[in-house]
């Protein structure tokens, strides 16, 4: 008797940092070294490309913190854990299998496999699996019955903010411009007020990174 293949289950992964750039995110799927990054990613076990992708807006605070070996030992993006309508984050969400999402989380946690119960995450809204940079899984919504998840840290803004590198910010800018479709002035307004960028980059410096 031929064993029937199970249909893969999908989730939306909502990106808000360098993964706004599709080219960068695909390094997590297929493996490879993103432009400007210091690290080569191993990719997912299933390297099938995302089934779909869309722009998505989330109402959470965005900030930059820590010092990433991947990105010139400077700050990277995180989001707060509490939804707040005063804040707006532009995101690109990718429709990938649950297994691929697990593998992306694994790569964001230095190859450590974290036991993720997505149903439990949905019920609790977020869950910290590891006290690490991206060890907290956050449920941010649903589209046509498919849940939308992202990951961040459990500090919830209680951490010193850090200036991101030009390379990292350029990757975010490319995603905002090419995939989200923002104009230059919108990108500058969006980034210049974010903790970690605010006071570290002037509007004219951000404009230079766009051009």
Residue pairs with C-beta under 8 A, 6 or more apart in sequence:
8 97
8 98
8 99
9 97
9 98
10 51
10 95
10 96
10 97
10 98
10 146
11 95
11 96
11 97
11 98
11 101
11 118
11 146
11 147
11 148
11 149
12 56
12 93
12 94
12 95
12 143
12 146
12 147
12 148
12 149
13 93
13 94
13 96
13 101
13 104
13 148
13 149
13 150
14 56
14 58
14 91
14 92
14 93
14 140
14 148
14 149
14 150
15 25
15 91
15 92
15 93
15 94
15 150
15 175
16 58
16 62
16 77
16 79
16 89
16 90
16 91
16 150
17 76
17 77
17 78
17 168
17 172
18 24
18 34
18 37
18 71
18 76
18 77
18 168
18 171
18 172
18 175
19 25
19 28
19 92
19 175
20 90
20 91
20 92
20 171
20 172
20 174
20 175
20 176
20 179
20 180
21 34
21 171
21 172
21 174
21 175
21 178
21 179
22 53
22 92
22 175
22 178
22 179
23 34
23 35
24 34
24 35
24 37
24 171
24 175
25 92
25 94
26 32
26 49
27 33
27 34
27 37
27 41
27 43
28 41
28 43
28 44
28 103
28 104
28 107
29 43
29 44
29 47
29 48
29 49
29 50
29 96
29 100
29 104
30 43
30 44
30 47
31 40
31 41
31 42
31 43
31 47
32 40
32 41
32 43
33 39
33 40
33 41
34 41
34 171
35 171
36 71
36 165
36 167
36 168
36 170
36 171
37 70
37 71
37 167
38 69
38 70
38 71
38 72
39 69
39 70
41 107
42 107
42 111
43 103
44 99
44 100
44 103
44 104
45 99
45 103
46 97
46 99
46 100
46 103
48 97
48 100
50 94
50 95
50 96
51 95
51 96
52 94
52 95
53 92
53 93
53 94
53 95
53 179
54 92
54 93
55 90
55 91
55 92
55 93
55 179
55 180
55 181
56 91
56 92
56 93
56 141
56 148
57 88
57 89
57 90
57 91
58 79
58 88
58 89
58 91
58 140
58 141
58 150
59 83
59 84
59 85
59 86
59 87
59 88
59 89
60 79
60 80
60 81
60 82
60 83
60 84
60 87
60 89
60 140
61 79
61 80
61 84
61 87
61 157
61 195
62 77
62 78
62 79
62 80
62 87
62 89
62 194
63 77
63 78
63 79
63 80
63 157
63 161
63 194
63 195
63 196
64 75
64 76
64 77
64 78
64 161
64 162
64 163
64 164
64 194
64 195
64 196
64 197
65 75
65 76
65 78
65 153
65 155
65 159
65 160
65 161
65 162
65 196
66 75
66 76
66 133
66 159
66 162
67 73
67 74
67 75
67 162
68 74
68 75
68 76
68 168
70 76
71 164
71 165
71 167
71 168
72 165
72 167
72 168
74 162
74 163
74 164
74 165
74 168
75 161
75 162
75 163
75 164
75 165
75 168
75 196
76 133
76 164
76 168
77 164
77 172
78 133
78 152
78 153
78 155
79 89
79 138
79 150
79 152
80 87
80 152
80 156
80 157
81 126
81 136
81 138
81 152
81 154
81 156
82 156
83 140
90 176
90 180
90 182
90 190
91 150
92 175
92 179
92 180
93 148
95 146
96 104
98 118
101 149
102 113
102 114
102 116
105 114
105 116
105 134
105 137
105 151
106 112
106 113
106 114
108 133
108 134
108 151
109 130
109 132
109 133
109 134
109 135
112 130
114 129
114 130
114 135
115 129
116 129
116 137
117 127
118 137
118 139
118 147
118 149
120 127
121 127
121 137
121 138
121 139
121 149
122 139
122 147
125 138
125 139
126 136
126 137
126 138
126 139
127 136
127 137
128 135
128 136
128 154
129 135
129 136
129 137
131 154
132 153
133 153
134 151
134 152
134 153
135 151
135 153
135 154
136 151
136 152
136 153
136 154
137 149
137 150
137 151
138 149
138 150
138 151
138 152
139 147
139 148
139 149
140 148
140 149
140 150
141 147
141 148
142 148
153 159
157 195
161 195
161 196
162 196
163 196
163 197
163 200
163 201
164 172
164 196
164 197
164 200
166 209
169 191
169 197
169 201
169 206
169 209
170 209
172 191
173 187
173 191
173 206
173 209
173 210
176 182
176 186
176 187
176 190
177 184
177 187
177 210
182 190
184 207
184 210
184 211
187 206
187 210
188 203
188 206
188 207
188 210
191 197
191 201
191 206
192 198
192 201
192 202
192 203
192 206
197 206
